[in-house]
Amino acid sequence: MTEVYEEPTRIVTHYFDNLADAVEALEATERLSLGVRLHNRTTPETDSDGSEILAEEWVVEVYDAPPIESEEDENSEDDESDDD
């Protein structure tokens, strides 16, 4: 028998310029029993003097249910832990 898995639906994506605000959003999703994915990225921005800089931002994706890791994700985590 094959299990049918439906991907959770993304409700909203928030972008934060600091980790503290991203963590606050994570805590809110936990209280509401929602799913969440968190990652950071760098984006190019223009400084006040006109030079380009890279700014770090945190991305919080909120889902209607917790995302389920694929077998491939689990295997890559096992590989990383073997390196220790």
VMD Tcl script that draws the C-alpha trace (Angstrom):
set ca {
  {0.00 0.00 0.00}
  {1.42 3.36 -1.02}
  {1.06 6.30 1.32}
  {-0.18 9.49 -0.26}
  {1.44 12.60 1.12}
  {0.25 16.09 0.34}
  {2.69 18.95 0.69}
  {1.66 21.49 3.32}
  {0.29 24.74 1.93}
  {2.44 27.82 2.43}
  {0.41 30.52 4.16}
  {2.89 33.40 4.20}
  {6.59 34.22 3.86}
  {8.21 36.81 6.12}
  {11.62 38.46 5.64}
  {13.57 39.73 8.67}
  {16.81 41.68 8.82}
  {17.79 40.20 12.19}
  {17.67 36.79 13.82}
  {15.82 37.95 16.96}
  {12.72 38.90 14.95}
  {12.89 35.63 13.00}
  {13.04 33.65 16.27}
  {10.01 35.56 17.56}
  {8.11 34.51 14.41}
  {9.19 30.89 14.96}
  {7.87 30.97 18.52}
  {4.54 32.35 17.28}
  {4.17 29.54 14.73}
  {4.89 27.00 17.45}
  {2.13 28.45 19.67}
  {-0.28 28.19 16.72}
  {0.84 24.63 15.80}
  {1.81 25.68 12.29}
  {4.66 24.42 10.18}
  {7.70 26.57 9.47}
  {10.89 26.61 7.42}
  {13.71 28.99 8.25}
  {16.75 29.93 6.21}
  {18.98 32.91 5.73}
  {20.36 34.47 2.60}
  {22.36 37.46 1.47}
  {20.92 40.12 -0.78}
  {22.67 42.99 -2.55}
  {21.81 46.46 -1.24}
  {23.05 49.93 -2.02}
  {24.83 51.71 0.82}
  {24.27 55.42 1.58}
  {27.46 56.29 -0.32}
  {26.26 54.39 -3.41}
  {28.42 51.29 -2.99}
  {26.89 47.85 -3.13}
  {26.96 45.69 0.00}
  {25.61 42.25 0.88}
  {22.99 42.25 3.61}
  {21.87 39.13 5.48}
  {18.16 38.48 5.83}
  {16.21 35.69 7.49}
  {13.32 34.05 5.64}
  {10.49 32.44 7.62}
  {7.99 30.42 5.57}
  {4.79 29.55 7.46}
  {2.76 26.46 6.47}
  {-0.64 25.08 7.49}
  {1.10 21.90 8.72}
  {4.69 20.94 9.57}
  {6.75 20.16 6.46}
  {7.89 16.55 6.27}
  {11.51 15.86 5.42}
  {12.16 13.71 2.40}
  {14.34 10.60 2.64}
  {17.00 12.50 0.71}
  {17.06 15.24 3.40}
  {17.40 12.63 6.15}
  {20.28 10.92 4.34}
  {22.19 14.18 3.91}
  {21.83 14.89 7.65}
  {23.18 11.41 8.45}
  {26.15 12.04 6.16}
  {26.92 15.33 7.93}
  {26.79 13.74 11.38}
  {29.20 11.00 10.26}
  {31.83 13.69 9.59}
  {32.14 14.49 13.32}
}
mol new
graphics top color blue
foreach p $ca { graphics top sphere $p radius 0.5 }
foreach p [lrange $ca 0 end-1] q [lrange $ca 1 end] { graphics top cylinder $p $q radius 0.2 }
display resetview
